[in-house]
Amino acid sequence: MKALKGFTILFCLVVAVGCNFMVKHKGYTEMASGLHYRYIAFGEGESKPQLGDVLELEITYKTLDDSVFLSSYNYNNAGKILLPVGTPSFNGSFEEGLLKMHQGDVYSFIVPADSLFTHFFKTARPKFLSATDEVKLDVRLVSIKTEAEVAEASATNQEQIHTESEKLARYLDTCGIVFKELPSGLLVAGEDSLIIYKPHNGATVSIHYTGSFLNGVVFESTYMAGKPLSFTYKKEGQVLEGMEQIIALLKQGSKQKFVLPSHLAYGAAGSSTGIVPPYTPIIYEVELISIN
């Protein structure tokens, strides 16, 4: 009997070791399609996606050594994208794994780089990735929407965008300041030709600034706080997209006034504090203290 028990334990150990050798990515589970996934965090939602739903997602794209090369924040300041639930764009796509998630869940997926760019993005694979490389995607399922809800939200957004444009036009007509509009939509006070003083990525930038609404009400100011803001240029998530564009137009010691349309400021979501409402253009007066 003891011999049988010892054989059973030995057999289980051999099977366990064998399974560990067979796992391609430690900590991940492999689906029949070849998609690898693992849980990062569980959400509180009870619903799961169904075919025909539209998913609101936050996605970070990484190499296997966790170097981030793309995220949903590259598409908009809210950092979220909408993805319809349908047939996966390739065998082993992360799209298949989305059907396993509940609202609020965060999963990590590993997929072939070549398939992801060729079939999902429908573009050429970046040169820093080889044809045999794999890509890691950290995905948070923010919400699950129906097509009707998305269409209704889109109509509301268009109406709010139109209202914002009207407010901005009235301000420019009555403020008594001449602004020059850049291709991005950023408005710069003055008619002088602009010179780009763009600092190197990773440079430490120190600025003083005042942020106000079009009616002149100030909602934040480093001058009132008593110290400048310092941040790393082009480091994701530190300042608004519009602020990075502003820094590229200032030389050290200069001060300038700018107007940021909402898509360069807090966008459709507004600020996380609730101080800046959705679709709100803002005025920034920025003084560049130093670039190190």
N, C-alpha and C positions, 0 to 999 in steps of 0.2 A: 504493500500500500504506500509506504514511504517512498519507494522507488518510483511508483507511478506519479505521486505528487511532485517529486523532484523533476521528473521528465516534463510534467505539465508546466512547471515554472520556467524550466530551460527553454521549452518551446515558445512560451509567451515572450521571453527575452529576445529570442532570435527573431520572432515576428516583429517586435517593436523596433529593434535595431534595423531590420530590413526596411521597415516603413520609413524610418528616418533617412536612410540612404536614398529612398525613392522620392522623398519630398524635394522638389526643385527649389522652392523658396520657403525657407524656414518660417513658420508661423502662419503660412497661407494655406488655404484649402483649394484644391484644384477641381474645377467642374469638368464635366465630360467634354465640353468644347475646348478645354485647354486654358480657360480663364482662371486666374488665381485671385482669390479674395481673402480678406480678413476683416474682422470688426475692429474699429478704433474706438467708437463710442456709440452707445445706444440712445436713441431719442425717446421722447415720451408719446409720440404719435402711435395710433393703433392701425391706421390705414396703410395699405400697400398699393403701389402703382398697378394700374390695369392698362391693357392696350387701348390707345386712344386718349389717355391722359396726357397732360403737359406737366413736366417736372421743372421746378425751380431749383437749380443746383449751384453750389459753390464747388469749384474744382481747382485743384493744384496739380500741375504736371511736373514730375520729377524724373531724374535719372535713377537708376537702381541704388546709387550711393547717396540718394536724397538731396541732390542738387536741384533746386527749383529753376525751371527754365520758362515756365508759362503758368498763368493762372487766370481765372475768370475775371480778376480785377484788371487784366489787360484790356478787357472789352468794355467795361463801364465802371464807374466809381462805386456802384452798389456791390460789385463783385459777384453778381449772380447772372446765370444764363437760363434760358428756357429751352427745354429739349423734349419734343414729342416722343411718347413711348410707341415704338413700332418694331419692325423687324430689325435686328442688329445689323449694322453696316458691314460686319465681317465676322467670321467664325471665331469665337473667343473674345468678342468685344466686351468692354465694360458695360455696354448697354444691356446685355443679358443679366448682369449682376444687379442692375438697378431694380429689377423686379423682386429681388430678395429683400430690399430695404423697406423700413418703415419711415414715416415722416420724422425727421430729426436725426436719423441714424447717420453715422459717419463710417464709411468703408474705405479700404484701400484695395485697389485693383492693380494687377500687373498684366500688361498686354504687349504684343509685338509692336515695336516702333513703326516698322514699315507699313503694317496693316492700318495702324491708327491714322497715320498721315495720308496714306493713299486712299483709304476707303471712308474714313470718318471725316477728316478735314478736307479730303479731296485736293491735296496739295503735295508738293514735293517734300520729302523727308529732309529735316535740317542736316547740314553737313557734319555737325558734331555727333550725330547718331548714325551708326552703321546699320546695314540691312539686317543684321542678326541681333541688334540691341533690343532690349525691352524697356518699357516706360512704366513708371508707377504713377497712378492717379489716386489722390486722396479726394473723396467725394462726400459732400454733405447734402442730404436731401432736405431742402428747406421747406418746400411745400408741394402738394399735389393739386393740380388744377384741372378743370374740364376745359375743353376747347371754347365753350360758351363763355366761361369766366375770363379766359385770356382775351377773347374778342371784346368783351365788355370793358376790361381793364385797358386795352389798347385804345378804344374809343375815348375813354376818360383821359388817358395820357395825352392824346392828340389835342383834346380840348384845353388841358392845362398848359401844354406847350404853346398853344395859340395865345392863351391869356398872358403867359410869361412874355411872349414876343411883344404884345401890345404894351405891357408895363414898361419894358425896356425901351421901346420906341418913344414913349411919352417922356421918360427920364432923359434920354439923349436930346430930345427936342427942347427941353426946358432947363437943363442943368447949367447951360452957359459954358460948357467945356467941349472942346473938339476932341473926339476920340477916333483913333485909327483902329480898324478891325483887322485882325489877323485871320488867316485861313481857318484856324481852329475855332474861331468865334471869340477869342480873347480880345477885349477892347483896351487900348492903351491911350492914356491921355497925351495929347500933343500931336503935331503933324510932322515932326522931324523924322528923318530916315532912321530906322532901327538898326542897331548893331548887336549881334549876338555875342554875349560874353559867357557862353555856356561853360560851367565848370566841369571838371572831370567827374565821372561816376565815382561815388565813394567819398567825395570831398565833404568836409564838415562846413556847413553853411550856418551863419548866424544872422538873424534878421530881427528888426522891430517892425510891427505892423498894426494897423487898425482895421477891423472888419466891420462893415455897416451895411444896412439895408438901403434900398433906393430912396427911402424916405429920410435917410440921414441918421436913423437910430443905430447906435453902436452896439454890437453884440459881443465883441471881444477885442482886447487890446493888450499888447505886450507892454506898452507904455504905462498903462494903468497897473499892470501886474508888477512892474518895476524891474523886469529883466527880459532880455531878448530871447527869442526861440532859436535853439540850435538843433539841427537835424542833419542826417546823412543824405546827400543829393542822390536821387534815383534809387533810394532804398524803399522797397514797397511798403505801403501802409503808413508812411510817416506824415506826409502832407498831401494836400489836394493836388490833382493833376494840374489844375490852373496855376497853383502856386509854383510848381516846378517850371512851368512855362514862363512865369514872371521872373524867376531867378535867372533864367537864361537871357533875359533882356537887361539886367541891371549890372553895372560895374560897381566895384567896391566903393562905398561911400555915397552912392546915388540913392535918390528917393523918387518914387513914381506912383501915380494913381492908376488903378486898373478896375475894369468891370468884368466879372466872371459870370457868363450865363450858367444856368444850373448844371448843364452837362459837364462843366469843368469844375463845379463846386460840389454840392451835396446831392445833386441829381433828383431822381424820382422818389427817393426814400427820405430826403431831408437829413439833417444831422442826427447822430445817435442820441444826442442830449435832448432833441426836440426843439432846440432854440431856433434853428433854421428850418422852416417848413419845406415840404417837397416843391420842386420846380421854382426855386427862388434864386434870382440873380443877386449877386452880392458885390459890394465895392471893397477893394483892398487898397490901402495906402501902405506901400512897402518900402522900407529902408534897408539896404544891404549893408550890414555891419562888417562882415568879414567872410572870406572863403579860405579855408586851410586845406 
